[in-house]
Amino acid sequence: PFGCLPNHVIGRGVCKKLKEMFPQIELLPLDYDPDVSFANLENRLQMLIMSSRTLQGTSGQTAPAVAKDSAQRKKNKKHKKTAKKSA
């Protein structure tokens, strides 16, 4: 019955530290268990996205970590496409 307790404690500590380092960051801890419905997870993710978009509209900025991660993913995706074409 206490299998998720260590994850919960560590997750809360990590979230707290990230919020201290990046006060504007939006975090959503999701515990994925077999009994959790997909609709519940998807709804929570959609709410996070809508909240982030609302905050971006009011501040005019994106969180640096999110923007950097997004740029890196785009760069990696482009690199993979180029590598497939040349192979």
N, C-alpha and C positions, 0 to 999 in steps of 0.2 A: 504493500500500500504506500510505501515511501520512496518508490523508485524515481519519482520526478523531483523530489525535494532537493537533491544536490544541484540539479539543473536549474531549478527555480532560484535558489540562493545565488549561484554563480551568475545567472542571467540578470538578476536584479542588480547585482554589483557592477556588472559590465555596463548595463544601461545607465546606471547612475553616473558612472565615470564618463561615459560618452556624452551625456547631457551636460556635465560640467565642462568638458572640453569644447563641445559644440552646442551651445544653448539653443540654436535655431533648428537642430536636427529633430526629425520626426522618427520615432522608433516604434515598432510594433512587434512585441514578443509573441510568437505563435507557437503554442504547444501542439504538436501533431501527434494525436493518439488515434488508434483505430476507431474509437467510438465517436470522434469528432466528425461532424458532417462536413462534406466538401463545401456545401452552401454557406455554412458558418465561417469557414476559413476565407472563402472568396468574398463574402460580405465585409469581413474585417479588413481585408486588403483593399477593397474598393473604397471603404471609408477613409483609410489612410491616404490613398491617392487623392481623393476629393479634398481632404483636409490640407494636404501638401499643396495642391493647386490653388486653394483659397489663400494660403499663407504666401505663396509666391506672388499672387496677384496683388496682395496688400504691401509686401515689402519690395517687390521687384527684383528679388535675388533668389538664387537657389542655394541650398546648403552646399558648401565647398566639397564635402566628401561625396555627396551624391553626384554633383556635376563632374567631379574628377573620375568617379567610378563609371559613369555613363560614357564619358569620352573614351576611357580605356576599353570598355566593351565594344564600342563602335570601331576603334582602331583594330582590336583583335579580330572582329568579324570581317573587316576589310582584308586583313592579312590572310585569314583562312580562305576567303574567296579567291584571292590572288594565287595562293599556294595550290588550290584545287585546279585552277585553270592551267597552270604551268606543269602540272603532273600528268 
